[in-house]
């Protein structure tokens, strides 16, 4: 018997160490899509996509806003931003017959690339959004680092294994 993952119970978002952002509706976490090249030629029956080891396409992190607040100013300033998301995952403990909670953390750093202020309609949220180009990503679950990606420093770690160590060494880093 174990824990059955049920849902995200709640979350809080912090930008550049500021108090939590209260106008956030939801978050769209980044997708890790490998950069690829099509390989074909003699000795290959057809073709296949070969991922460029440790290299990823552009990654976007989106914050969707309910309302325009003072916190939005931080996202309008030029330059990079650090976003720290704290998440409470709800689990059902089969043995104890009750819900338990496990903490997750998503840390994102990068420049803001888009600020959509949304639309103004009576009795409705603004539905605005901010998009951030992800240069650094760290995902933790229950105190353990699951993945860490730092595009500019050639770091890609999954479950503690540094998959870019050989590449950094080959590049003299």
Secondary structure by P-SEA (a helix, b strand, c coil): cbbbbccccccccccccccccccccccccccccccccccccccccbbbbbcccccccbbbbbbbbcccccccccccccbbbbbbbbbbbbbbcccccbbbbbbbbbbbbcccccccccccccccccccbbbbbccbbbbbccccccbbbbcccccccccccccaaaaaaaacc
